[in-house]
Amino acid sequence: MSNIRNLKKDINYVLGDIIEAVYVWEYANTDKDTKKSEAIIDEAISTFDTLITKVNDKSVENKKAHFKAINTELETTGRALIEKINQL
């Protein structure tokens, strides 16, 4: 991983794209209930907050492993949210 700034950008882009996909789904399906899609947006926002807090944690001893774990968590959470969007 090149640096912290790129990790923060990745978090922002991935979760931002997921939120945008939910908005596109809501726009295309105006006749359907949006409670599930709003829950996905809320989950994406809370995931963003959690991951940024972890990135900004200065008390980590092994930074490389810490940031790699954050990146892995972003990938798994992103895939789970995309699956939820696909099930709408």
N, C-alpha and C positions, 0 to 999 in steps of 0.2 A: 504494500500500500504506500503510495507516494507521500501523502501527508493528511493531516487532520482536515484541512479545508476541503479536499476532494471527497473525503468520507461524508462530511456535512452536506456537500452538494449532492452526493449520491442519495443520501437520506431524503433530502428535500425533493429531488427529481422523482424518485421512485414513488414516494407517498403522494406527491402532488399529482403525478400521472394517474394514480389509482383514484384519487378524489375526482379528478377530471373525468375519468371513465364512468364513475357513478353518476356524475351530473349529466353526461351524455345519455346514459341509460334512462335517467329520469325524464330527460327531454324527449326521448324517443318513445317512452311508455307513459304518457301522461294519464292514461286511464287506470294505471295500477297503483296500489298503495305504496307509499314511499317510506314506511317505517323501517323496513329491512335495509333499504339503501342508506337511510340516514344513520342507522346503527353502524354500517360499514364506514361511513365518513367519520363518525365519532371515534371508532376504533383506530382508524388511520391517524387521526389527530393525536390521540393518546399515545400511540406507538411512536409518532414523531417526537413528542415531548419526552418520552422515556429514553429513546435512543440519543437524543441531543444531550440529555442530562448525563447519560453514561459517557458520551464523548468528552464532555466538559469536566469529568471527574479527574481531579489532579492527584488523588491519593493512590493511584494504581502503581504497583511495583513493576509488573511486566507489561509495558505499554503495547508491544507488538501483539502479544496474545490477546490482550484486552480489545484492541481495535479489530483484530481478526474475528473475535467472538461477536462484536457488534455488527460487523459486516455479514456474518453468517445469520445472525438474528434478523437483520434487515431482509435478507433473501428469503428466509423461511416465512416470515410474517407477510412479506409482499406476495409470495405465492399463495398463502392462505387467503389473503384478502382478494386476490384475483379469482380464486376458486369461488369465493362467496359472490362476487360480481357475476360470474358465469352461471351461478345457480339461480340468480334472480330471474 
